[in-house]
Amino acid sequence: MRRGDFAAQTTYDVDPVAAARSYARAGARHLHVVDLDAARTGQAHQLEVIRAICAGCAGAMTVQVGGGVRSVEAAEALLDAGADRVVVGTAVVTDPGLVAVLAGRFGSRIVVGLDVRAGRLAVRGWTEDSSEDLEPVLRRLPAVGAVVVTEIGRDGTLEGPDVDLYRRALGATALPVIASGGVGGPQDLRTLRDLWVGGRGLAGVIVGRALYEGRLDVADALRILAGG
């Protein structure tokens, strides 16, 4: 999707299991997967595909999966399918007690996804805006494995990341922060690699469209993030 718009989708003729295996062969250690249909509806649509991806990557990459996780059962289903970590997004705003329960039960296998549009968090697959701001939500999160922060206005655009957003996120939480949205090429990775706040940097960067369209490859990305 471009800027979170379900009407502005690009469908790539790539088998997801084959793509995952190609990333593993190229040296990637972590894979981020989203069930976009589930994110919008709250119902799992791609569980068997996710199971196949996890099986195909077992022992090579950790697999982090999000989309529609609004109950303990939904999280358990993804973990049972082989996911190493589960991303919870909408429930952080609509049912924060659930996030605490999940964090208490699964610890660092739970990751929080915070999706920002025009300064506010969006929910239900980015189809609705909430009244919540990023920093207060970050400050009240329980102990989870990481926080994925996405700038919806940059997502899928290849126009570069919102560096100020990630600077604010790093300043608001001690949890590991993963940047998502807008990465279009090598220089964007260097910019995010060199972002430091309070003596620490980002824990990771999610790259999607730039890989599919040949603006980056996994080996180059890993080399850049390692300081090359």
C-alpha angles and dihedrals in degrees: 000000000000114000091344094297113145088199090058102060130148113205114205119207092232127123106234094220092049090047091051092050091049091054090050091051089051090057104262112153100191133042126197116205129182128191096213093188091054091047089060100039104027090233123110111247105162103041095126092048089050090049090053092048092051092048091048092052099040111139093006106067138007112242122217115193132190140167129104098005100154101137141040088250092056091052092047091050091056093045090049088051088060105268114150093204134016124214118219117196121149093037091060087071103027101036112015091167089066091057090054090050092049092047090050092050103038104021116191091006086079118082124186120224117205115187116195127202122172090344097307132094117256125210142194097043092322091295094118133042122220131205092243124114123214103242100051091050091049091051094054099045119121121235106294134159096259146324121244110206116195127189101211093197090061099037114117093001100100085216098124134272127287097249094183091057091056092044089056092046093052090050094051102050142031090212118107110271124212118196121222133177137055104023105152106163150342097298091058089057091049090051092052092042090056096048110112129172123178092351098308138088139203119303093219149334127236114220123185123143094033089062094048092049096046098247089122136015126206096247093052092046092052091048092051094048090049089058102271 
